[in-house]
């Protein structure tokens, strides 16, 4: 069975993007959130999060 990248319905803080990515790659959602914050310092993370929030299905 093929996995799909979707927003998490159970592990969400804002939109469920980091929780969905964590479920997809079998990682702890906290690790994904910390990495996302680190990328946000370079200015890429915030725009990427907004894009993923609109593009990723529920």
Residue pairs with C-beta under 8 A, 6 or more apart in sequence:
3 24
4 24
4 57
5 20
5 21
5 24
5 56
6 20
6 56
6 57
6 58
7 15
7 16
7 17
7 19
7 20
7 53
7 56
7 57
7 58
8 16
8 18
8 19
8 20
8 22
8 23
8 29
9 16
9 58
10 19
11 19
11 22
11 23
11 29
12 19
13 19
13 33
14 49
14 53
15 49
15 52
15 53
16 58
17 49
17 52
17 53
17 56
18 29
18 32
18 33
18 36
19 29
19 32
20 56
21 27
21 32
21 52
22 28
22 29
22 31
22 32
23 29
25 32
36 45
36 49
37 45
38 45
39 45
39 48
40 46
40 49
